[in-house]
Amino acid sequence: MSDTHENLLADYLTRLRAASRELPHNERNELRSQIEEHLRDAVPPHATEAETRTALDRIGDPQALVAEHRDRLGLPARCAGRQEWAVIILLLIGGFIFAVGWIVGAVMLWSSRAWTAREKLIGTLLVPGGLAASLYIGLAVGLSGGQLCEQSGGLARPAVTRCTGGASTMHDVLVGALIIALLLVPLATAIFLARRARAATA
C-alpha cells in the first residue's frame, strides 16, 4: 500500500468526518460506517493512485453525500441568518444588559442549526457572560491586590493610619495579562462562531 494511497483515503475520511458533524449522532455514525465499508470494497489495498482517485470519485464528494443523506432524513440544512448574527452579538455584549442579553443569546445559540454541538459548547463556555463577565472578573482580581488601611488613635493620641499589602509589580503584570486574555477570548469566540456560520451557509 503506497503512501499516496493511504493519504488519499485519510484525506477523504477527514473530509467526511468534518462534513457529517451536522448530522445527529446515530445517523452520523451510520453514514460513516457505510462509506468506510464501501471504501474497503471499492479500493483494494494495493490500488494505485489513479485507481484510488477513480474509486473515490465514483463514491462521491463527502459534502454531497452528507447533503443527500440529510435530505433523505428530512433534516433542514445548516444556514446562517439574522438570528445567528444576533446570537453572536448577544453572546459578546449581551451581558451588559443585566446578563439577560447573554442568556438570551445562549438559548438562541442552542436552538440554531448553523452550528454543531461542539461549536455551541465553545460559544457557551468561552467566556460565559461575554465581555461583561470578563471585565467584572478582571476588575475583581485587580482590586483584590489593593492596600488595606486602618486608622487608630483617639482623643488623647494623634490618629495613625497603617496600610498593609499593596500590589507588587508582578501582580500588576499578571492582572494586566489576565484582563487582556479575558477580553480576547470572547472576541475570538465571536469570530470563530461567525466563521463557522458563514462556512455552514456556504
C-alpha positions as CSV (number, residue, x, y, z in Angstrom):
1,M,0.0,0.0,0.0
2,S,1.6,3.3,-1.1
3,D,1.8,6.4,1.0
4,T,-0.2,8.3,-1.7
5,H,-3.0,5.7,-1.5
6,E,-3.1,6.0,2.3
7,N,-3.1,9.8,2.2
8,L,-5.9,9.9,-0.3
9,L,-8.1,7.7,1.9
10,A,-7.2,9.5,5.1
11,D,-8.0,12.9,3.5
12,Y,-11.3,11.6,2.2
13,L,-12.3,10.2,5.7
14,T,-11.2,13.5,7.3
15,R,-13.5,15.5,4.9
16,L,-16.3,13.0,5.6
17,R,-16.0,13.4,9.4
18,A,-16.0,17.2,9.0
19,A,-19.0,17.3,6.7
20,S,-21.0,14.8,8.8
21,R,-20.7,16.7,12.1
22,E,-24.0,18.4,11.4
23,L,-25.9,15.1,11.4
24,P,-27.4,13.6,14.6
25,H,-25.0,11.3,16.4
26,N,-26.6,7.9,15.4
27,E,-27.1,9.0,11.8
28,R,-23.5,10.3,11.6
29,N,-22.0,7.1,12.8
30,E,-24.2,5.0,10.5
31,L,-23.3,7.1,7.4
32,R,-19.6,6.9,8.2
33,S,-19.7,3.1,8.7
34,Q,-21.5,2.7,5.4
35,I,-19.0,4.7,3.5
36,E,-16.0,3.2,5.2
37,E,-17.3,-0.3,4.4
38,H,-17.9,0.8,0.8
39,L,-14.3,2.2,0.6
40,R,-12.9,-1.2,1.7
41,D,-14.8,-2.9,-1.1
42,A,-14.1,-0.3,-3.7
43,V,-10.5,0.5,-3.1
44,P,-8.2,-2.6,-2.9
45,P,-5.2,-2.4,-0.5
46,H,-2.7,-2.4,-3.4
47,A,-4.6,0.1,-5.6
48,T,-2.5,2.6,-7.5
49,E,-3.0,6.4,-7.0
50,A,-5.1,6.6,-10.2
51,E,-7.3,3.7,-9.2
52,T,-7.8,5.2,-5.7
53,R,-8.8,8.6,-7.2
54,T,-11.2,6.9,-9.6
55,A,-12.9,4.9,-6.8
56,L,-13.2,8.0,-4.6
57,D,-14.7,10.0,-7.5
58,R,-17.3,7.2,-8.0
59,I,-18.2,7.2,-4.3
60,G,-18.8,10.9,-4.4
61,D,-17.7,14.1,-2.6
62,P,-18.2,13.8,1.2
63,Q,-20.1,17.1,1.4
64,A,-22.5,15.9,-1.3
65,L,-23.0,12.5,0.3
66,V,-23.9,14.2,3.6
67,A,-26.3,16.6,1.9
68,E,-28.1,13.7,0.2
69,H,-28.3,11.7,3.5
70,R,-29.6,14.8,5.3
71,D,-32.3,15.3,2.6
72,R,-33.4,11.6,2.9
73,L,-33.8,12.1,6.7
74,G,-35.7,15.3,6.1
75,L,-33.3,17.4,8.1
76,P,-33.1,21.1,7.4
77,A,-29.8,22.4,6.0
78,R,-27.4,24.4,8.2
79,C,-27.6,28.1,7.3
80,A,-26.9,31.4,9.0
81,G,-29.4,34.3,9.0
82,R,-30.3,37.2,11.1
83,Q,-30.8,35.1,14.2
84,E,-27.3,33.7,14.0
85,W,-25.7,37.2,13.8
86,A,-27.9,38.3,16.7
87,V,-26.6,35.3,18.7
88,I,-23.0,36.4,18.1
89,I,-23.7,40.0,19.2
90,L,-25.7,38.9,22.3
91,L,-23.0,36.4,23.4
92,L,-20.4,39.1,23.0
93,I,-22.0,42.2,24.7
94,G,-25.4,40.9,25.9
95,G,-24.0,40.5,29.4
96,F,-24.1,44.3,29.8
97,I,-27.9,44.1,29.8
98,F,-28.1,42.8,33.3
99,A,-26.7,39.5,32.0
100,V,-30.1,38.8,30.4
101,G,-28.9,39.5,26.9
102,W,-26.2,36.9,27.1
103,I,-28.7,34.3,28.4
104,V,-31.0,35.0,25.5
105,G,-28.1,34.7,23.1
106,A,-27.1,31.3,24.6
107,V,-30.7,30.0,24.2
108,M,-30.8,31.2,20.6
109,L,-27.4,29.6,20.0
110,W,-28.6,26.1,21.1
111,S,-31.8,26.5,19.1
112,S,-29.9,27.3,15.9
113,R,-28.9,24.7,13.3
114,A,-26.0,26.8,12.0
115,W,-23.5,25.3,14.5
116,T,-22.6,21.8,15.6
117,A,-22.9,20.8,19.3
118,R,-19.1,21.2,19.7
119,E,-19.3,24.7,18.3
120,K,-22.2,25.6,20.6
121,L,-20.2,24.4,23.6
122,I,-17.4,26.6,22.7
123,G,-19.7,29.6,22.3
124,T,-21.4,28.9,25.6
125,L,-18.3,28.1,27.8
126,L,-15.8,30.7,26.5
127,V,-16.5,33.0,28.4
128,P,-19.9,32.7,30.0
129,G,-21.3,36.3,30.1
130,G,-19.1,37.6,27.3
131,L,-17.2,40.8,27.6
132,A,-19.2,41.9,30.6
133,A,-18.1,38.9,32.7
134,S,-14.5,39.4,31.5
135,L,-14.4,43.0,32.7
136,Y,-16.1,42.1,36.0
137,I,-13.6,39.2,36.7
138,G,-10.6,41.4,35.7
139,L,-11.7,44.3,37.9
140,A,-12.4,42.0,40.8
141,V,-8.9,40.4,40.6
142,G,-7.3,43.8,40.1
143,L,-8.9,45.3,43.1
144,S,-8.1,42.3,45.3
145,G,-4.4,43.4,45.3
146,G,-5.0,46.8,46.7
147,Q,-3.7,48.2,50.0
148,L,-5.7,47.6,53.2
149,C,-5.6,50.6,55.6
150,E,-6.8,51.1,59.1
151,Q,-6.8,54.1,61.4
152,S,-6.0,54.0,65.1
153,G,-5.8,56.6,67.8
154,G,-8.2,58.5,70.0
155,L,-8.9,61.8,71.7
156,A,-5.6,61.8,73.7
157,R,-3.5,60.4,70.9
158,P,-3.0,61.5,67.3
159,A,-4.6,59.4,64.7
160,V,-2.2,56.9,63.0
161,T,-3.0,55.3,59.6
162,R,-1.4,52.0,58.9
163,C,-1.5,50.3,55.5
164,T,-0.6,46.7,54.7
165,G,-0.4,44.8,51.5
166,G,-0.3,46.6,48.2
167,A,0.1,45.2,44.7
168,S,3.6,44.3,43.5
169,T,4.8,44.8,40.0
170,M,4.5,41.2,39.2
171,H,0.9,41.3,40.5
172,D,0.1,44.2,38.2
173,V,1.6,42.4,35.2
174,L,-0.3,39.2,35.9
175,V,-3.6,41.1,36.4
176,G,-3.0,43.0,33.2
177,A,-2.3,39.8,31.2
178,L,-5.4,38.2,32.7
179,I,-7.6,41.1,31.8
180,I,-6.3,41.1,28.2
181,A,-6.8,37.3,27.9
182,L,-10.3,37.6,29.3
183,L,-11.2,40.3,26.8
184,L,-9.6,38.4,23.8
185,V,-11.3,35.1,24.5
186,P,-14.9,36.4,23.9
187,L,-13.8,38.3,20.8
188,A,-12.0,35.2,19.5
189,T,-15.1,33.1,20.2
190,A,-17.4,35.5,18.4
191,I,-15.0,35.4,15.3
192,F,-15.0,31.6,15.5
193,L,-18.8,31.4,15.5
194,A,-19.1,33.9,12.7
195,R,-16.7,31.9,10.5
196,R,-18.4,28.6,11.2
197,A,-21.8,30.2,10.5
198,R,-20.5,31.5,7.2
199,A,-19.0,28.2,6.3
200,A,-22.3,26.4,7.1
201,T,-24.1,28.8,4.8
202,A,-21.6,28.3,2.0
